[in-house]
Amino acid sequence: MAPASKSTENPTLSRRAFIQTSGLALSALAAFPLKVPHDFLSENHQSTGLARVAVEAIYSYGEPSFSGERLGILRRDEILKIYEEINSSQGPVHNPRWYRLEKGYAHSGPLQRVDGMHLNIPPLSSVPESGQLGEITVPFVRSYRRVGSLWQPLYRLYYGSVHWITAVMDGPNPGVWYRLTDDLLHVHYLVPATHVRPIVPEELSPLSPDIAPHEKRIEVILEEQTLTAYESERAVFTARVSTGIPTKNPLPRQLPTDTPSGRFHVQTKWPVRHMGDGKLTSDILAYELPGVPWVCIFQKDGIALHGTYWHDNFGRRMSHGCINLRSQDARWLYRWTTPIASPQDWYVREMGTLIDIV
């Protein structure tokens, strides 16, 4: 395989080579619970944060620059200690943030910060009949599905993803497990309860409910990759986003992947949505994104505002058409926009907040 050029952010690895060389991926298939090195949990380590490699593989560099010497490859789902955050004068312009690691530097774009990870969330004894929203609190956890008398591995669920808890039950290993129900495929799979934080209703209470719905408006500027929320003409919230990458030479009947410009309205809100191909698989490289949080669909092809746990490269076009936001920004918009959704709503559908995409 020819080496990638130095301007390439992510090294190209074959699927076979990646699986053969990634001990972390193999160990995750062999063991039920997530295992994190003990020193990551210690109060004595000198790192200032933690991050997960969110793509197949990236390079570490001898300096905070893509033109620096390549020191090694960091592979999907490795957990990295961050010792310093640097805004590099060598860019890239849209996101100059780099992290100093134990050895070298890595660009922040393909990394997911997991500083707030927690392994021991007290489990619920029961959940409401309508279900309970929960957020994954560990860098990743393997889900399992019972097929006959066997437990089979299914999706790997990631930090910050949101899921519907629909039962508390026994699972493959001792301890309390949650049954999660997939909102797209309507199948059930289990994860350890101590890796999921139940989301309390207060976290989803509406924002600015006293403002008339017609006075709320969202503006997305594609050239700047920014989103601003207005109440009347007053800006009350702004965020950097990642919109769609235009399709080059699209195939017949292929949906465009650039974000459309024009005037839209929020049409359907989902607190969580399974995006991707919609297949049952344990392949961590498959295009499956269960648990995408705080989804506001505004276009007939399913294009939406939503939270993102698979990159931190906002300010650059990254998506298949949707508007990617940091999960905390997407939750703010989910609470602020109309139609109003209650914590028990799996979805709510109604003509809502105006969105202008310029």
N, C-alpha and C positions, 0 to 999 in steps of 0.2 A: 504494500500500500504506500503510495507516495505521501511524504510528510505534508501537513498543512502549511500554508504560508504563515509568516509571523503575524500578519494582520488578522488571522482567523482567531476568533475568541474561543471556540470550542474545538478541541482536537477531534478528528474523525476516527471512530473505532467501529469495527464490525461488531454485530450483535454477539457472534460466537466468541470473539476475543474478549469482549467486555464481560460476559458471563463467566468465562474461564478464569479471568484474572481478578474478578471482584469477590474476594472472600466474604465481604460483608453481605453481598446479595445472597450467596450460597448459605451462609449461616442463618440468615433471616428465614430462608425456606425450611431449614432443618429444625429450628427452635420456635416454639409458640410465642413466648413473650419477647418484647424488645429488650435487648441487652445493650447498655451504654457503659463505656469504660468508667470505672469508679472515680477516677480523678476529675471527670467532668462534673461530678456532683459535689466535689470538695469545696469548702469555703476558702481553702488556702491557695488554690491555683491563682496565678497572676493575670490570667486572661480577662478581658473586659466584656467578652460576649462569646456566643457560639453561633455557628452557621452550618447549614446542610447544603451539600452540593446538589443542586436541583435539576441538573441536566446530566446527560450520559457521561461526560468527562470534560474537564477544563485543564488548562495549564496553570502552574504556579510560576512566578517570575522572580528574577533576582532584584528587580526594582518595580515600583508601581507604574508599569508601562507595558503595553503589548509589544513594544520593540525591545524589551529587556530580554536577558538570557532566560531560557526556559529551564526550570529546575526539576520539574517532574509533572506527573499527571495526577489530578485529584478526581476521583471517580464518583459516580452517582451514589448519593446517600452517605458519603463520608461526612463525619461530624468534625468540624474544624474549630479550634480555639482561635479567637481573634484577640490580638494584643494591642492593636491600634487601628483607628479609622483615619484614613488620609484622603484629602481631596487633592488629587495629583494634577500638577500643571501640565502633564502630558495627556490628560483626558482619559476617555473620550468626552467631548464637550457636553453631550446630553446627560452623562452620568460619570463624573470624575472620581467617584468614591471607590477607594481600594481598601483592602484590609491587610494589615501585617500579620502574618502567621508565624508559627514557630520556626519555619524555614521558608523565607521568601514572602511574596505578596500574591494576592488573588483579587481579581476585579469583583465587585459586589453584585453585578448584574445577574449572573447565573447562580447566586447563592441565596438561600432563605435563612434569615435570622431566626434562631430558635432559643433566644436568651431566656424566655419565660417557661421553658419546658418543666414539666412536673410529672413525676412517676407515680405518685401515691394519692390521687384524688379519692376522697371517701365515696364509696359507691352508694347509689340510691337503693332503697329496699323495694321500690315499685315505681312504675311510671304511669302517667295518665293514659286512658284508653286511646286518646287521640295522638299520643306520642310525646316525646320530650326531645327538644333540640339539645345537642351536645357537640362540643368542640374538642378535637384531638389535641392533647397537651404534650405529646412526646414527638421527637423529630419524625418518627414514622412507626407504624405498627402494622403487622400483617393481620388481615382478617381471614376468618375460616368459615367454610360452609359445609354443612353435613350432607353427605350424599350416601344414602343407605346407612351402613354402620361405620362409615369412614369420615374423618374430617379432612377436607381438602383445602389447601391454601387458595386464597382469592386475592383481592386487591390489596396493595400496600396503601394505607391511609396516612396522610401527611399532616404535620403540625398546622393548626389553624383551619383545617378543613372542618366542615360542619355536617352533621348527620342526624337522622331521626332515630332515636332510641325508642324501640317499641316493646321491649321486654327485658326483664332481669332474669338470668337463668344460669345453669351450669354450662360449662364449655369443655373444650378439649383438655385443659389443664385445671388443677384445683384453683379455687378462688371464684369470685363473682365475675360474670361476663355479661355484657350487654348484647342483645340482639339488635342489629341495625337493619332498617328496611330501606332498600334502594328506591329512590323516588322515581327513577326512570324504568328500571327493569322489574320492580316489585318483588325482588328476591330478598332473602334474609341472609345475613352473615354476622359472625360474632367477633368481638374484640374484648380484651380485658377491660373491666369497668374502671380500673385505676388509671387508665390512659385517656379517659374521656371526662371533660368537665361539663356538667349540665349547665345550660344557659338559663339564667333566671329571667322572669318576665320583665323586670325593671331594665334590663339591658336592651330591650326592644321597644321601650315606650316611645310613642311618636315625638318627634322634635318639631317645635314651632307649630303646634296644632291650632293655635289661635290665628295663624296667618291664613287668609283665604286661599284655597287651592289655586285660583287663577293668578295669584300674585307670586307664586313660586315658579321659577324657571331655571333650567340648566343650560349652560352654553359650553360646547366642546369646540376648541379651535384645533383642527387637525395639524396645521403647520407647526404650532407651538406645543402640541401634545399636552394641552392643559384642559382642565374642567373647572368651571366656576358655577356655583349655585347662587341664585339671586332671590331676594324677597323684595318685590317691587323692583327698584333699580339699585338696591343695596346688595353688594356682594357679601355673603355670609360664610362662604366656604370655598376653598380652592384646593386643587390637587393636581399632581402630574399623573398622566395616564399613558397607556400604550394601546394604540388603536391598530387596525388591521393592516397587514402587509399586502399591497396590491398583487393580484395573481398575474404572473407572466405566462402568456400563451395558454389561457384556460382551455380545458377540454370541453367538448359539447355537453351541455346540461350541468356543468360544474358551477356551483354557487360561487360568486365572487368573494374574495377574502379581504378586500379593502372595506373600510368602514364607510357607509354611505353618508353623504352630506344631505342636509335638508332639515325639514321641521317634522318632529315626531312627538309622540306622547308615550309615557310609561303605559304599557298595556297589561302586563302580567308580572307579579312579584312572587318569587320563590325564595324562601330563606336558604334553600340548598338545592342544587341541581347537579345531576350526573351528566357531564359533558363528555364528548369524544365519540368513539365508534359504537358504544353501547354493547360491548361483548363481555362475556364472563371469562376472565383470564387471571392468571397469577403472574403474567409477564410484566415486569415493572417498566419495560420499555414500550409497551403497547400504548396507543393513543386513547387512554382512559383516564378521566378526571372526575372520579366520584367525590362528592362533597364540596363542589364549588359554592362558596358562600355568597349570600346577599345579592341575589340576581334580580335585576329590573329589565325585563324584555321590552324593547320599544319598536321592533320591526318584525314583519311577518315571517322572515326566515329564521327567527330566533336570536337575532343580534341583540345584545344586552350590555348593560353595565354590570360588572360583577367583581368580587374579590378574587385575588390571584395568589396562589401559594407556590407556583412553579418558576417564578423569576422575580427579580427585584431591579428590573432594568427600565423603570418608568422614565418617560421622556423620549422613547424610541418606539417605532411601530414594531409590534411583536405578535399580534394576535391573528386569528382567522376571520376577523371582522368585528368581534366584540370590543368593548372598551374595558381594558384591564385596569383595575385599581388595586392599591394596597387594601388588604381585607378590612382594616379599621376605617378606611375612607369609604369603602363600599357599604359597610354597615351604617355609617352616618347617613349616607344617601338613602339607604333602604328605610331607615327610620323617618327621614325628613320628607320623602316623596309621598305622593298619593298614587294609587289608593292606599289607605292605611291597612296594614296587616297585623293581626293579633299573633301572639306567640304560639297559638295552636293551629294557625293556618298553614297547610302544606303549600297552598298558593292562593292568591287572590287576583281576580281578573276584572279590570274596569279601566276606562279611559282616565289617565292620571296626569302627572306633572309633565309640562311641556319641556322638550329637549330640542335645542337648536344646535346642529352640527355644521360648523362653518368650514 
